[in-house]
Amino acid sequence: MKTFLSKQAKKYLDKLPKNIREKIVSAIKNIPLGDVKPLKGKYRGFYRLRVSNHRILFKREDNTIYVYRIDVRGDVNK
């Protein structure tokens, strides 16, 4: 499965400590496993993946995952 990260997602990952970054990257590689929920409202068609205190906002199309945003809980939908 191919994974593409947005500019914001790459920048956020680069700023994280190595252990948290590895945990998030591992969770993204293992999608659809994990705590994944579909979103409603203006983010219809997107999913969120929960990794400890962080949320990953992504869209899945065929065999490709597009990660649009990674942020701490509560700030990801802003």
PyMOL Python script that loads the backbone (N, CA, C, O; Angstrom):
from pymol import cmd

cmd.read_pdbstr("""\
ATOM      1  N   MET A   1       0.830  -1.169   0.000  1.00  0.00           N
ATOM      2  CA  MET A   1       0.000   0.000   0.000  1.00  0.00           C
ATOM      3  C   MET A   1       0.886   1.249   0.000  1.00  0.00           C
ATOM      4  O   MET A   1       1.827   1.344   0.788  1.00  0.00           O
ATOM      5  N   LYS A   2       0.585   2.201  -0.880  1.00  0.00           N
ATOM      6  CA  LYS A   2       1.352   3.440  -0.971  1.00  0.00           C
ATOM      7  C   LYS A   2       0.810   4.457   0.033  1.00  0.00           C
ATOM      8  O   LYS A   2      -0.388   4.496   0.316  1.00  0.00           O
ATOM      9  N   THR A   3       1.715   5.277   0.564  1.00  0.00           N
ATOM     10  CA  THR A   3       1.334   6.314   1.514  1.00  0.00           C
ATOM     11  C   THR A   3       1.958   7.634   1.093  1.00  0.00           C
ATOM     12  O   THR A   3       3.157   7.714   0.826  1.00  0.00           O
ATOM     13  N   PHE A   4       1.130   8.663   1.038  1.00  0.00           N
ATOM     14  CA  PHE A   4       1.596  10.010   0.731  1.00  0.00           C
ATOM     15  C   PHE A   4       1.278  10.905   1.911  1.00  0.00           C
ATOM     16  O   PHE A   4       0.176  10.858   2.457  1.00  0.00           O
ATOM     17  N   LEU A   5       2.249  11.724   2.304  1.00  0.00           N
ATOM     18  CA  LEU A   5       2.065  12.660   3.404  1.00  0.00           C
ATOM     19  C   LEU A   5       2.040  14.085   2.875  1.00  0.00           C
ATOM     20  O   LEU A   5       2.806  14.445   1.981  1.00  0.00           O
ATOM     21  N   SER A   6       1.148  14.887   3.442  1.00  0.00           N
ATOM     22  CA  SER A   6       1.095  16.299   3.067  1.00  0.00           C
ATOM     23  C   SER A   6       2.312  17.019   3.633  1.00  0.00           C
ATOM     24  O   SER A   6       3.043  16.469   4.457  1.00  0.00           O
ATOM     25  N   LYS A   7       2.517  18.230   3.192  1.00  0.00           N
ATOM     26  CA  LYS A   7       3.638  19.032   3.675  1.00  0.00           C
ATOM     27  C   LYS A   7       3.527  19.245   5.186  1.00  0.00           C
ATOM     28  O   LYS A   7       4.527  19.173   5.900  1.00  0.00           O
ATOM     29  N   GLN A   8       2.312  19.507   5.669  1.00  0.00           N
ATOM     30  CA  GLN A   8       2.101  19.713   7.105  1.00  0.00           C
ATOM     31  C   GLN A   8       2.437  18.451   7.893  1.00  0.00           C
ATOM     32  O   GLN A   8       3.070  18.521   8.946  1.00  0.00           O
ATOM     33  N   ALA A   9       2.010  17.294   7.379  1.00  0.00           N
ATOM     34  CA  ALA A   9       2.251  16.035   8.082  1.00  0.00           C
ATOM     35  C   ALA A   9       3.751  15.739   8.176  1.00  0.00           C
ATOM     36  O   ALA A   9       4.240  15.329   9.228  1.00  0.00           O
ATOM     37  N   LYS A  10       4.476  15.947   7.076  1.00  0.00           N
ATOM     38  CA  LYS A  10       5.923  15.719   7.084  1.00  0.00           C
ATOM     39  C   LYS A  10       6.618  16.651   8.070  1.00  0.00           C
ATOM     40  O   LYS A  10       7.487  16.226   8.832  1.00  0.00           O
ATOM     41  N   LYS A  11       6.232  17.913   8.051  1.00  0.00           N
ATOM     42  CA  LYS A  11       6.842  18.911   8.922  1.00  0.00           C
ATOM     43  C   LYS A  11       6.581  18.577  10.393  1.00  0.00           C
ATOM     44  O   LYS A  11       7.475  18.702  11.230  1.00  0.00           O
ATOM     45  N   TYR A  12       5.366  18.156  10.700  1.00  0.00           N
ATOM     46  CA  TYR A  12       5.017  17.812  12.074  1.00  0.00           C
ATOM     47  C   TYR A  12       5.802  16.587  12.544  1.00  0.00           C
ATOM     48  O   TYR A  12       6.307  16.558  13.666  1.00  0.00           O
ATOM     49  N   LEU A  13       5.899  15.585  11.683  1.00  0.00           N
ATOM     50  CA  LEU A  13       6.657  14.374  12.040  1.00  0.00           C
ATOM     51  C   LEU A  13       8.123  14.687  12.299  1.00  0.00           C
ATOM     52  O   LEU A  13       8.724  14.129  13.217  1.00  0.00           O
ATOM     53  N   ASP A  14       8.692  15.561  11.510  1.00  0.00           N
ATOM     54  CA  ASP A  14      10.104  15.917  11.679  1.00  0.00           C
ATOM     55  C   ASP A  14      10.382  16.580  13.025  1.00  0.00           C
ATOM     56  O   ASP A  14      11.488  16.461  13.553  1.00  0.00           O
ATOM     57  N   LYS A  15       9.402  17.268  13.578  1.00  0.00           N
ATOM     58  CA  LYS A  15       9.588  17.970  14.844  1.00  0.00           C
ATOM     59  C   LYS A  15       9.419  17.063  16.067  1.00  0.00           C
ATOM     60  O   LYS A  15       9.829  17.423  17.170  1.00  0.00           O
ATOM     61  N   LEU A  16       8.821  15.902  15.874  1.00  0.00           N
ATOM     62  CA  LEU A  16       8.553  15.005  17.001  1.00  0.00           C
ATOM     63  C   LEU A  16       9.809  14.283  17.461  1.00  0.00           C
ATOM     64  O   LEU A  16      10.742  14.091  16.682  1.00  0.00           O
ATOM     65  N   PRO A  17       9.832  13.879  18.742  1.00  0.00           N
ATOM     66  CA  PRO A  17      10.931  13.034  19.218  1.00  0.00           C
ATOM     67  C   PRO A  17      10.919  11.692  18.481  1.00  0.00           C
ATOM     68  O   PRO A  17       9.869  11.233  18.030  1.00  0.00           O
ATOM     69  N   LYS A  18      12.062  11.086  18.365  1.00  0.00           N
ATOM     70  CA  LYS A  18      12.234   9.874  17.559  1.00  0.00           C
ATOM     71  C   LYS A  18      11.280   8.751  17.972  1.00  0.00           C
ATOM     72  O   LYS A  18      10.703   8.093  17.106  1.00  0.00           O
ATOM     73  N   ASN A  19      11.101   8.518  19.276  1.00  0.00           N
ATOM     74  CA  ASN A  19      10.261   7.404  19.710  1.00  0.00           C
ATOM     75  C   ASN A  19       8.793   7.604  19.320  1.00  0.00           C
ATOM     76  O   ASN A  19       8.126   6.649  18.922  1.00  0.00           O
ATOM     77  N   ILE A  20       8.289   8.827  19.429  1.00  0.00           N
ATOM     78  CA  ILE A  20       6.899   9.107  19.048  1.00  0.00           C
ATOM     79  C   ILE A  20       6.745   9.054  17.534  1.00  0.00           C
ATOM     80  O   ILE A  20       5.752   8.535  17.024  1.00  0.00           O
ATOM     81  N   ARG A  21       7.733   9.593  16.812  1.00  0.00           N
ATOM     82  CA  ARG A  21       7.713   9.559  15.343  1.00  0.00           C
ATOM     83  C   ARG A  21       7.636   8.118  14.841  1.00  0.00           C
ATOM     84  O   ARG A  21       6.852   7.816  13.941  1.00  0.00           O
ATOM     85  N   GLU A  22       8.442   7.229  15.416  1.00  0.00           N
ATOM     86  CA  GLU A  22       8.442   5.827  15.002  1.00  0.00           C
ATOM     87  C   GLU A  22       7.103   5.162  15.283  1.00  0.00           C
ATOM     88  O   GLU A  22       6.637   4.345  14.488  1.00  0.00           O
ATOM     89  N   LYS A  23       6.481   5.502  16.406  1.00  0.00           N
ATOM     90  CA  LYS A  23       5.179   4.943  16.760  1.00  0.00           C
ATOM     91  C   LYS A  23       4.117   5.374  15.746  1.00  0.00           C
ATOM     92  O   LYS A  23       3.285   4.565  15.337  1.00  0.00           O
ATOM     93  N   ILE A  24       4.144   6.643  15.343  1.00  0.00           N
ATOM     94  CA  ILE A  24       3.163   7.161  14.391  1.00  0.00           C
ATOM     95  C   ILE A  24       3.385   6.560  13.005  1.00  0.00           C
ATOM     96  O   ILE A  24       2.426   6.159  12.344  1.00  0.00           O
ATOM     97  N   VAL A  25       4.621   6.496  12.565  1.00  0.00           N
ATOM     98  CA  VAL A  25       4.933   5.919  11.250  1.00  0.00           C
ATOM     99  C   VAL A  25       4.510   4.453  11.207  1.00  0.00           C
ATOM    100  O   VAL A  25       3.958   3.998  10.205  1.00  0.00           O
ATOM    101  N   SER A  26       4.762   3.720  12.270  1.00  0.00           N
ATOM    102  CA  SER A  26       4.360   2.321  12.338  1.00  0.00           C
ATOM    103  C   SER A  26       2.844   2.175  12.265  1.00  0.00           C
ATOM    104  O   SER A  26       2.339   1.281  11.587  1.00  0.00           O
ATOM    105  N   ALA A  27       2.116   3.047  12.958  1.00  0.00           N
ATOM    106  CA  ALA A  27       0.653   3.003  12.931  1.00  0.00           C
ATOM    107  C   ALA A  27       0.118   3.308  11.537  1.00  0.00           C
ATOM    108  O   ALA A  27      -0.847   2.684  11.094  1.00  0.00           O
ATOM    109  N   ILE A  28       0.736   4.265  10.840  1.00  0.00           N
ATOM    110  CA  ILE A  28       0.304   4.604   9.479  1.00  0.00           C
ATOM    111  C   ILE A  28       0.544   3.427   8.537  1.00  0.00           C
ATOM    112  O   ILE A  28      -0.291   3.140   7.680  1.00  0.00           O
ATOM    113  N   LYS A  29       1.662   2.756   8.687  1.00  0.00           N
ATOM    114  CA  LYS A  29       1.965   1.600   7.833  1.00  0.00           C
ATOM    115  C   LYS A  29       0.994   0.455   8.069  1.00  0.00           C
ATOM    116  O   LYS A  29       0.760  -0.347   7.165  1.00  0.00           O
ATOM    117  N   ASN A  30       0.415   0.361   9.286  1.00  0.00           N
ATOM    118  CA  ASN A  30      -0.471  -0.745   9.634  1.00  0.00           C
ATOM    119  C   ASN A  30      -1.953  -0.422   9.486  1.00  0.00           C
ATOM    120  O   ASN A  30      -2.801  -1.177   9.963  1.00  0.00           O
ATOM    121  N   ILE A  31      -2.274   0.690   8.832  1.00  0.00           N
ATOM    122  CA  ILE A  31      -3.687   1.002   8.567  1.00  0.00           C
ATOM    123  C   ILE A  31      -4.244  -0.124   7.725  1.00  0.00           C
ATOM    124  O   ILE A  31      -3.572  -0.489   6.761  1.00  0.00           O
ATOM    125  N   PRO A  32      -5.376  -0.702   7.978  1.00  0.00           N
ATOM    126  CA  PRO A  32      -6.525  -0.276   8.771  1.00  0.00           C
ATOM    127  C   PRO A  32      -6.537  -0.792  10.210  1.00  0.00           C
ATOM    128  O   PRO A  32      -7.548  -0.633  10.894  1.00  0.00           O
ATOM    129  N   LEU A  33      -5.477  -1.389  10.685  1.00  0.00           N
ATOM    130  CA  LEU A  33      -5.428  -1.803  12.077  1.00  0.00           C
ATOM    131  C   LEU A  33      -5.303  -0.576  12.970  1.00  0.00           C
ATOM    132  O   LEU A  33      -4.828   0.472  12.533  1.00  0.00           O
ATOM    133  N   GLY A  34      -5.723  -0.708  14.196  1.00  0.00           N
ATOM    134  CA  GLY A  34      -5.623   0.414  15.120  1.00  0.00           C
ATOM    135  C   GLY A  34      -6.969   1.052  15.352  1.00  0.00           C
ATOM    136  O   GLY A  34      -7.994   0.551  14.890  1.00  0.00           O
ATOM    137  N   ASP A  35      -6.967   2.149  16.062  1.00  0.00           N
ATOM    138  CA  ASP A  35      -8.183   2.871  16.401  1.00  0.00           C
ATOM    139  C   ASP A  35      -8.524   3.842  15.278  1.00  0.00           C
ATOM    140  O   ASP A  35      -8.135   5.009  15.312  1.00  0.00           O
ATOM    141  N   VAL A  36      -9.260   3.344  14.278  1.00  0.00           N
ATOM    142  CA  VAL A  36      -9.627   4.135  13.098  1.00  0.00           C
ATOM    143  C   VAL A  36     -11.137   4.362  13.119  1.00  0.00           C
ATOM    144  O   VAL A  36     -11.914   3.428  13.316  1.00  0.00           O
ATOM    145  N   LYS A  37     -11.539   5.621  12.913  1.00  0.00           N
ATOM    146  CA  LYS A  37     -12.964   5.951  12.854  1.00  0.00           C
ATOM    147  C   LYS A  37     -13.222   6.881  11.675  1.00  0.00           C
ATOM    148  O   LYS A  37     -12.407   7.753  11.375  1.00  0.00           O
ATOM    149  N   PRO A  38     -14.373   6.690  11.001  1.00  0.00           N
ATOM    150  CA  PRO A  38     -14.731   7.635   9.936  1.00  0.00           C
ATOM    151  C   PRO A  38     -15.183   8.953  10.548  1.00  0.00           C
ATOM    152  O   PRO A  38     -15.764   8.972  11.633  1.00  0.00           O
ATOM    153  N   LEU A  39     -14.917  10.047   9.856  1.00  0.00           N
ATOM    154  CA  LEU A  39     -15.301  11.368  10.343  1.00  0.00           C
ATOM    155  C   LEU A  39     -16.596  11.819   9.672  1.00  0.00           C
ATOM    156  O   LEU A  39     -16.955  11.341   8.596  1.00  0.00           O
ATOM    157  N   LYS A  40     -17.279  12.737  10.323  1.00  0.00           N
ATOM    158  CA  LYS A  40     -18.556  13.266   9.825  1.00  0.00           C
ATOM    159  C   LYS A  40     -18.413  14.754   9.554  1.00  0.00           C
ATOM    160  O   LYS A  40     -17.375  15.350   9.839  1.00  0.00           O
ATOM    161  N   GLY A  41     -19.458  15.345   9.004  1.00  0.00           N
ATOM    162  CA  GLY A  41     -19.474  16.789   8.783  1.00  0.00           C
ATOM    163  C   GLY A  41     -18.597  17.201   7.629  1.00  0.00           C
ATOM    164  O   GLY A  41     -18.604  16.570   6.572  1.00  0.00           O
ATOM    165  N   LYS A  42     -17.827  18.282   7.835  1.00  0.00           N
ATOM    166  CA  LYS A  42     -17.023  18.811   6.732  1.00  0.00           C
ATOM    167  C   LYS A  42     -15.879  17.876   6.347  1.00  0.00           C
ATOM    168  O   LYS A  42     -15.269  18.055   5.293  1.00  0.00           O
ATOM    169  N   TYR A  43     -15.582  16.885   7.182  1.00  0.00           N
ATOM    170  CA  TYR A  43     -14.511  15.926   6.879  1.00  0.00           C
ATOM    171  C   TYR A  43     -15.070  14.578   6.418  1.00  0.00           C
ATOM    172  O   TYR A  43     -14.405  13.551   6.556  1.00  0.00           O
ATOM    173  N   ARG A  44     -16.266  14.577   5.884  1.00  0.00           N
ATOM    174  CA  ARG A  44     -16.868  13.336   5.392  1.00  0.00           C
ATOM    175  C   ARG A  44     -15.965  12.716   4.341  1.00  0.00           C
ATOM    176  O   ARG A  44     -15.486  13.404   3.440  1.00  0.00           O
ATOM    177  N   GLY A  45     -15.735  11.423   4.456  1.00  0.00           N
ATOM    178  CA  GLY A  45     -14.844  10.722   3.536  1.00  0.00           C
ATOM    179  C   GLY A  45     -13.442  10.552   4.094  1.00  0.00           C
ATOM    180  O   GLY A  45     -12.632   9.815   3.531  1.00  0.00           O
ATOM    181  N   PHE A  46     -13.150  11.231   5.200  1.00  0.00           N
ATOM    182  CA  PHE A  46     -11.857  11.117   5.861  1.00  0.00           C
ATOM    183  C   PHE A  46     -11.980  10.182   7.057  1.00  0.00           C
ATOM    184  O   PHE A  46     -13.075   9.899   7.543  1.00  0.00           O
ATOM    185  N   TYR A  47     -10.840   9.716   7.509  1.00  0.00           N
ATOM    186  CA  TYR A  47     -10.770   8.877   8.697  1.00  0.00           C
ATOM    187  C   TYR A  47      -9.762   9.475   9.650  1.00  0.00           C
ATOM    188  O   TYR A  47      -8.896  10.253   9.250  1.00  0.00           O
ATOM    189  N   ARG A  48      -9.878   9.105  10.921  1.00  0.00           N
ATOM    190  CA  ARG A  48      -8.873   9.527  11.883  1.00  0.00           C
ATOM    191  C   ARG A  48      -8.308   8.280  12.550  1.00  0.00           C
ATOM    192  O   ARG A  48      -9.025   7.333  12.873  1.00  0.00           O
ATOM    193  N   LEU A  49      -7.017   8.319  12.739  1.00  0.00           N
ATOM    194  CA  LEU A  49      -6.289   7.252  13.414  1.00  0.00           C
ATOM    195  C   LEU A  49      -5.746   7.828  14.708  1.00  0.00           C
ATOM    196  O   LEU A  49      -5.090   8.870  14.709  1.00  0.00           O
ATOM    197  N   ARG A  50      -6.023   7.145  15.811  1.00  0.00           N
ATOM    198  CA  ARG A  50      -5.558   7.618  17.110  1.00  0.00           C
ATOM    199  C   ARG A  50      -4.289   6.879  17.485  1.00  0.00           C
ATOM    200  O   ARG A  50      -4.251   5.649  17.479  1.00  0.00           O
ATOM    201  N   VAL A  51      -3.244   7.640  17.813  1.00  0.00           N
ATOM    202  CA  VAL A  51      -1.986   7.082  18.295  1.00  0.00           C
ATOM    203  C   VAL A  51      -1.627   7.875  19.548  1.00  0.00           C
ATOM    204  O   VAL A  51      -1.143   9.003  19.458  1.00  0.00           O
ATOM    205  N   SER A  52      -1.863   7.289  20.702  1.00  0.00           N
ATOM    206  CA  SER A  52      -1.710   7.917  22.016  1.00  0.00           C
ATOM    207  C   SER A  52      -2.373   9.292  22.017  1.00  0.00           C
ATOM    208  O   SER A  52      -3.598   9.362  21.918  1.00  0.00           O
ATOM    209  N   ASN A  53      -1.630  10.372  22.122  1.00  0.00           N
ATOM    210  CA  ASN A  53      -2.197  11.717  22.219  1.00  0.00           C
ATOM    211  C   ASN A  53      -2.290  12.409  20.859  1.00  0.00           C
ATOM    212  O   ASN A  53      -2.685  13.573  20.785  1.00  0.00           O
ATOM    213  N   HIS A  54      -1.932  11.712  19.792  1.00  0.00           N
ATOM    214  CA  HIS A  54      -1.920  12.306  18.450  1.00  0.00           C
ATOM    215  C   HIS A  54      -3.040  11.721  17.597  1.00  0.00           C
ATOM    216  O   HIS A  54      -3.493  10.594  17.802  1.00  0.00           O
ATOM    217  N   ARG A  55      -3.466  12.532  16.632  1.00  0.00           N
ATOM    218  CA  ARG A  55      -4.483  12.097  15.675  1.00  0.00           C
ATOM    219  C   ARG A  55      -3.947  12.294  14.274  1.00  0.00           C
ATOM    220  O   ARG A  55      -3.318  13.306  13.965  1.00  0.00           O
ATOM    221  N   ILE A  56      -4.210  11.297  13.425  1.00  0.00           N
ATOM    222  CA  ILE A  56      -3.784  11.344  12.034  1.00  0.00           C
ATOM    223  C   ILE A  56      -5.050  11.391  11.183  1.00  0.00           C
ATOM    224  O   ILE A  56      -5.882  10.486  11.253  1.00  0.00           O
ATOM    225  N   LEU A  57      -5.194  12.430  10.390  1.00  0.00           N
ATOM    226  CA  LEU A  57      -6.341  12.602   9.511  1.00  0.00           C
ATOM    227  C   LEU A  57      -5.928  12.119   8.126  1.00  0.00           C
ATOM    228  O   LEU A  57      -4.986  12.646   7.534  1.00  0.00           O
ATOM    229  N   PHE A  58      -6.638  11.111   7.608  1.00  0.00           N
ATOM    230  CA  PHE A  58      -6.244  10.540   6.322  1.00  0.00           C
ATOM    231  C   PHE A  58      -7.453  10.162   5.491  1.00  0.00           C
ATOM    232  O   PHE A  58      -8.579  10.072   5.979  1.00  0.00           O
ATOM    233  N   LYS A  59      -7.173   9.943   4.211  1.00  0.00           N
ATOM    234  CA  LYS A  59      -8.182   9.501   3.255  1.00  0.00           C
ATOM    235  C   LYS A  59      -7.611   8.278   2.558  1.00  0.00           C
ATOM    236  O   LYS A  59      -6.422   8.234   2.241  1.00  0.00           O
ATOM    237  N   ARG A  60      -8.449   7.299   2.325  1.00  0.00           N
ATOM    238  CA  ARG A  60      -7.994   6.072   1.675  1.00  0.00           C
ATOM    239  C   ARG A  60      -8.699   5.919   0.336  1.00  0.00           C
ATOM    240  O   ARG A  60      -9.927   5.957   0.260  1.00  0.00           O
ATOM    241  N   GLU A  61      -7.913   5.747  -0.712  1.00  0.00           N
ATOM    242  CA  GLU A  61      -8.453   5.532  -2.055  1.00  0.00           C
ATOM    243  C   GLU A  61      -7.736   4.348  -2.665  1.00  0.00           C
ATOM    244  O   GLU A  61      -6.526   4.396  -2.889  1.00  0.00           O
ATOM    245  N   ASP A  62      -8.472   3.293  -2.935  1.00  0.00           N
ATOM    246  CA  ASP A  62      -7.923   2.044  -3.462  1.00  0.00           C
ATOM    247  C   ASP A  62      -6.761   1.566  -2.594  1.00  0.00           C
ATOM    248  O   ASP A  62      -6.963   1.297  -1.410  1.00  0.00           O
ATOM    249  N   ASN A  63      -5.576   1.455  -3.132  1.00  0.00           N
ATOM    250  CA  ASN A  63      -4.403   0.994  -2.383  1.00  0.00           C
ATOM    251  C   ASN A  63      -3.498   2.147  -1.972  1.00  0.00           C
ATOM    252  O   ASN A  63      -2.298   1.952  -1.779  1.00  0.00           O
ATOM    253  N   THR A  64      -4.057   3.342  -1.834  1.00  0.00           N
ATOM    254  CA  THR A  64      -3.265   4.514  -1.502  1.00  0.00           C
ATOM    255  C   THR A  64      -3.859   5.213  -0.300  1.00  0.00           C
ATOM    256  O   THR A  64      -5.076   5.364  -0.193  1.00  0.00           O
ATOM    257  N   ILE A  65      -2.988   5.640   0.610  1.00  0.00           N
ATOM    258  CA  ILE A  65      -3.404   6.398   1.781  1.00  0.00           C
ATOM    259  C   ILE A  65      -2.792   7.788   1.680  1.00  0.00           C
ATOM    260  O   ILE A  65      -1.583   7.942   1.507  1.00  0.00           O
ATOM    261  N   TYR A  66      -3.652   8.796   1.792  1.00  0.00           N
ATOM    262  CA  TYR A  66      -3.215  10.181   1.769  1.00  0.00           C
ATOM    263  C   TYR A  66      -3.346  10.748   3.181  1.00  0.00           C
ATOM    264  O   TYR A  66      -4.457  10.929   3.678  1.00  0.00           O
ATOM    265  N   VAL A  67      -2.233  11.024   3.814  1.00  0.00           N
ATOM    266  CA  VAL A  67      -2.239  11.599   5.165  1.00  0.00           C
ATOM    267  C   VAL A  67      -2.239  13.112   5.009  1.00  0.00           C
ATOM    268  O   VAL A  67      -1.284  13.691   4.491  1.00  0.00           O
ATOM    269  N   TYR A  68      -3.319  13.750   5.462  1.00  0.00           N
ATOM    270  CA  TYR A  68      -3.467  15.187   5.297  1.00  0.00           C
ATOM    271  C   TYR A  68      -2.955  15.980   6.493  1.00  0.00           C
ATOM    272  O   TYR A  68      -2.420  17.077   6.337  1.00  0.00           O
ATOM    273  N   ARG A  69      -3.122  15.421   7.679  1.00  0.00           N
ATOM    274  CA  ARG A  69      -2.764  16.199   8.860  1.00  0.00           C
ATOM    275  C   ARG A  69      -2.429  15.278  10.026  1.00  0.00           C
ATOM    276  O   ARG A  69      -3.064  14.239  10.212  1.00  0.00           O
ATOM    277  N   ILE A  70      -1.441  15.663  10.796  1.00  0.00           N
ATOM    278  CA  ILE A  70      -1.085  14.994  12.042  1.00  0.00           C
ATOM    279  C   ILE A  70      -0.975  16.094  13.091  1.00  0.00           C
ATOM    280  O   ILE A  70      -0.300  17.101  12.880  1.00  0.00           O
ATOM    281  N   ASP A  71      -1.644  15.891  14.221  1.00  0.00           N
ATOM    282  CA  ASP A  71      -1.599  16.902  15.276  1.00  0.00           C
ATOM    283  C   ASP A  71      -2.018  16.259  16.594  1.00  0.00           C
ATOM    284  O   ASP A  71      -2.414  15.094  16.635  1.00  0.00           O
ATOM    285  N   VAL A  72      -1.925  17.036  17.666  1.00  0.00           N
ATOM    286  CA  VAL A  72      -2.345  16.532  18.960  1.00  0.00           C
ATOM    287  C   VAL A  72      -3.860  16.518  19.030  1.00  0.00           C
ATOM    288  O   VAL A  72      -4.543  17.222  18.286  1.00  0.00           O
ATOM    289  N   ARG A  73      -4.364  15.711  19.929  1.00  0.00           N
ATOM    290  CA  ARG A  73      -5.803  15.559  20.107  1.00  0.00           C
ATOM    291  C   ARG A  73      -6.442  16.928  20.346  1.00  0.00           C
ATOM    292  O   ARG A  73      -5.942  17.719  21.145  1.00  0.00           O
ATOM    293  N   GLY A  74      -7.535  17.201  19.661  1.00  0.00           N
ATOM    294  CA  GLY A  74      -8.237  18.462  19.825  1.00  0.00           C
ATOM    295  C   GLY A  74      -7.852  19.516  18.807  1.00  0.00           C
ATOM    296  O   GLY A  74      -8.669  20.381  18.491  1.00  0.00           O
ATOM    297  N   ASP A  75      -6.642  19.476  18.285  1.00  0.00           N
ATOM    298  CA  ASP A  75      -6.197  20.486  17.317  1.00  0.00           C
ATOM    299  C   ASP A  75      -6.258  20.005  15.878  1.00  0.00           C
ATOM    300  O   ASP A  75      -6.095  20.806  14.958  1.00  0.00           O
ATOM    301  N   VAL A  76      -6.484  18.736  15.664  1.00  0.00           N
ATOM    302  CA  VAL A  76      -6.405  18.176  14.311  1.00  0.00           C
ATOM    303  C   VAL A  76      -7.536  18.646  13.411  1.00  0.00           C
ATOM    304  O   VAL A  76      -7.330  18.766  12.204  1.00  0.00           O
ATOM    305  N   ASN A  77      -8.720  18.917  13.946  1.00  0.00           N
ATOM    306  CA  ASN A  77      -9.858  19.300  13.119  1.00  0.00           C
ATOM    307  C   ASN A  77      -9.980  20.799  12.916  1.00  0.00           C
ATOM    308  O   ASN A  77     -10.977  21.256  12.358  1.00  0.00           O
ATOM    309  N   LYS A  78      -9.008  21.572  13.346  1.00  0.00           N
ATOM    310  CA  LYS A  78      -9.087  23.031  13.203  1.00  0.00           C
ATOM    311  C   LYS A  78      -8.441  23.496  11.925  1.00  0.00           C
ATOM    312  O   LYS A  78      -8.418  24.694  11.645  1.00  0.00           O
TER     313      LYS A  78
END
""", "prot")
cmd.dss("prot")
cmd.show_as("cartoon", "prot")
cmd.util.cbc("prot")
cmd.orient("prot")
